[in-house]
Amino acid sequence: MCKQVLVIGYVWPEPNSSAAGSHMMSLLKFFKSQQWHVEFASPAQPTDHMTDLSQYDITTQSIQLNCASFDEYVQKLQPDIVMFDRFMMEEQFGWRVDQFAPNALKILDTEDLQCLRNARHDAHKAKRPLVQSDLHSDLAKREIAAILRCDLSLIISSYEMALLTDTYKVDPALLHHLPFMVDLTDLPSSLPARNERQHFMTIGNFRHAPNWDAVLYLQEIWPLIRKQLPKAELHIYGSYPPPKATALNNPKTGFLIKGWADDALEVMKNSRVCLAPLRFGAGIKGKLLEAMITQTPSVTTPIGAEGMHLDLPWPGSIATSAQDFADKAVALYNDELAYTQAQIAASNVLNHLYDKTQLQQQLFEKISLIIKDIELHRQHNFVGQMLKHHTMRSTQYMAQWIEAKNVNKNR
């Protein structure tokens, strides 16, 4: 049976700008591969780098926040599946879907756990370790509540799966581990040899706080690398570089802010080593997956590698301090044997954890199982039903208050 899928996006997909955009596109393509009708709706403004979804036979719709026009829209569309892009979209539109398309399967694509990323950011700014109380923030309460209100949440990291079940006590039946889906039949057929590659690189959306912090950390790390490799360069790519980033460009020291990359895989495959000194964050890292795809060994931190390789060897090195990071980057750059071993490790990780065919089949089976008896699935989620009860609908009442306020303001 052909299903109608509605995806409500926090932003319009930009697969060349961020890992989140790439992940969203893989989900949209999965829905289309089932011969389902797919519509992507978003309250965000269009951007220069957004994908033209019509080329994938995906329709689009602009929607408004805190506006009853969505009620009529979703009631007319009557989707079988509604997927929310990050918990904020569930807060905005989930209660409206419950009212006007109550039979729709509600999926939350978390991208990463924002409460975890935010908690780590706060701890980093305070120059202290993360503590348990950091994970009990108001943001965490909102995000976990959204997960509980949905029928299924897609969790990108194995670490976050464990955090949700062990710390937040979320029923595993409400969760599905879905890392990035890689088409292993479409990996680059030929790649430059080690001696054909040169320099170091990193890449990431400059608007993403962990990426910007990594650039600042590289200001500390790079002189330590450059001292040992005086002719090496560091090429820093990423979308939306602000003036404070371009001001760091320094050809004399080889610290080069390159900005937007038309093809991330192209610049990655021509670099010898990828650097990702991430000091906070969550989810899994698209740049490190792209490094594996292009057989580019990487040096990162425990947080950078978190949830990406289980117990398999990391395809490169994991470092815990600036000097350690620099030393391991130089060693990987110079050591042909270590380089080859990292490339072999990359292939192993891709084959074992990121096979699109296997991951898509698992997702299809999970969705089909829930849809088969969605009422029984919901009955087992008593806390979720309680959160949707009228006494708990703060998000609904806030939205309706804002809507009424806007109506009065425009009179």
Secondary structure, 3 states (H helix, E strand, C coil): CCCEEEEECCCCCCCCCCHHHHHHHHHHHHHHHCCCEEEEEECCCCCCCCCCHHHHCCEEEECCCCCCHHHHHHHHHCCCEEEEECHHHHHHHHHHHHHHCCCCEEEEECCCCHHHHHHHHHHHHCCCCCCHHHHHCHHHHHHHHHHHHCCEEEECCHHHHHHHHHCCCCCHHHEEECCCCECHHHCCCCCCCHHHCCCEEEECCCCCHHHHHHHHHHHHHHHHHHHHCCCCCEEEECCCCCHHHHCCCECCCCEEEEECCCCHHHHHHCCCEEEECCCCCCCCCHHHHHHHHCCCCEEECHHHHCCCCCCCCCCEEECCCHHHHHHHHHHHHHCHHHHHHHHHHHHHHHHHHCEHHHHHHHHHHHHHHHHHCHHHHHHCCHHHHHHCCHHHCHHHHHHHHHHHHHHHHCC
